[in-house]
Structure formats: C-alpha cells, structure tokens
Amino acid sequence: MERYTKKRLLGHGGFAEVFLAVDNYTGKECAMKIINTSLMRHGEYENEINLFQDVSHLSHPNIVKYETSFFSSSTKQCVIIMEYCKGSPSNHSRPRPHPIHQPTQA
C-alpha cells in the first residue's frame, strides 16, 4: 500500500472502511475501500471486486469509477481504489423519513 496514503476516514460498514487517500505517484485523491476479509465468507470479497470490474468500463455520473484493487496476504485485507466523489455522503444529504404514527384506539 506504499503507493497510497490514507488521509481520513470517510465511512464504514459491517466489513469495510472507506478512506480518503492520495495516490503517491500522481498526487490524485481517491477513495480507498479496505475490506476485512476475515469477517466475510470465503469468496465474498472476490464478488465485491468482480462487481467493480464489471462496471469499470461504464461511464456515467452515478457510477463511481473503479481504479484498481489488490489483496494483502499479510493483513488479510482486500483494498479497492475508486474515484473520490467530493461532497456530502449520500446518507447525509437526504432528509431522514419521519416515523408514521398510528392512531391509538380508545
């Protein structure tokens, strides 16, 4: 991972964390998704990589561009490098739904 330098955490989920990172060769910002494969069933991280590779040839404003991926056998982590999309995370920009209150019966 010496090619990339992690800057700050952007988000996390059940089996992965996503960091803002910088490509040390180009100086370009990117998103680095680090998947802890020890928390996944065998083959799940390959499915994640295959998904990104399958859409890597597509060019659309709503699809994050896949750059590359690699596996670190020493840390048991799969790393996916993606385009960094500046701005607020999507779950922060949408209003949260309000709970629906059912009328109480007397």
C-alpha positions in Angstrom: 0.0 0.0 0.0 3.0 2.3 -0.3 1.5 3.8 -3.4 -1.4 5.2 -1.4 -1.5 7.4 1.7 -4.7 7.3 3.8 -5.8 10.8 4.8 -9.1 10.4 6.8 -12.0 8.0 7.3 -15.0 8.7 5.0 -17.3 5.9 6.3 -17.5 2.4 7.4 -19.8 -0.6 7.3 -20.0 -4.2 8.6 -16.9 -5.4 6.9 -15.1 -2.4 5.4 -13.9 1.1 5.9 -13.5 3.8 3.2 -10.8 6.4 3.5 -9.9 9.5 1.5 -6.4 8.6 0.2 -3.8 10.1 -2.1 -2.0 8.3 -4.9 1.6 9.0 -4.1 2.6 8.6 -7.8 0.1 11.0 -9.3 -1.0 13.2 -6.3 -4.6 12.4 -7.2 -7.2 12.0 -4.4 -9.1 8.7 -4.4 -11.3 6.6 -2.2 -9.7 3.5 -0.6 -12.1 0.8 0.5 -10.3 -1.6 2.9 -12.3 -4.9 3.3 -11.5 -7.0 6.3 -11.8 -10.4 4.7 -11.7 -12.3 8.0 -15.2 -11.1 8.6 -16.5 -12.4 5.3 -17.4 -15.8 4.0 -15.0 -17.4 1.5 -15.3 -15.7 -1.9 -17.3 -12.7 -0.8 -14.5 -10.2 -1.4 -13.9 -11.6 -4.9 -17.6 -10.9 -5.6 -17.0 -7.3 -4.5 -14.0 -6.9 -6.8 -15.8 -8.6 -9.7 -18.7 -6.1 -9.3 -16.3 -3.1 -9.6 -14.5 -4.7 -12.5 -17.8 -5.4 -14.3 -18.8 -1.8 -14.3 -15.3 -0.3 -14.7 -15.9 0.2 -18.4 -19.1 2.2 -17.9 -19.0 6.0 -17.8 -22.0 7.5 -16.0 -22.2 10.3 -13.4 -24.0 8.0 -11.0 -21.3 5.2 -11.1 -18.1 5.5 -9.1 -15.1 4.7 -11.2 -13.1 1.7 -10.3 -9.3 2.2 -10.4 -7.6 -0.9 -9.2 -7.6 -3.5 -6.4 -5.2 -5.7 -4.6 -5.0 -8.2 -1.7 -2.6 -8.0 1.2 -2.0 -11.6 2.4 -0.1 -10.3 5.5 -3.1 -8.2 6.8 -5.9 -10.4 5.2 -7.3 -7.2 3.7 -8.7 -6.6 0.2 -8.2 -3.0 -1.0 -10.3 -1.4 -3.7 -9.2 2.0 -5.1 -12.0 4.1 -6.5 -12.8 7.6 -7.7 -13.2 10.0 -4.9 -16.6 11.8 -5.2 -16.3 15.1 -3.4 -19.3 16.4 -1.4 -21.5 15.1 1.4 -22.1 11.4 1.8 -25.5 10.4 0.2 -26.9 9.4 3.5 -26.3 12.9 4.9 -27.8 14.8 2.0 -31.2 13.2 2.0 -33.8 14.0 4.7 -34.5 11.1 7.0 -38.1 9.8 6.9 -40.3 10.7 9.8 -41.9 7.8 11.7 -45.5 7.1 10.9 -47.7 7.3 14.0 -50.7 5.0 14.0 -53.8 6.5 15.7 -54.5 4.9 19.0 -57.8 3.2 19.6 -59.8 4.1 22.7 
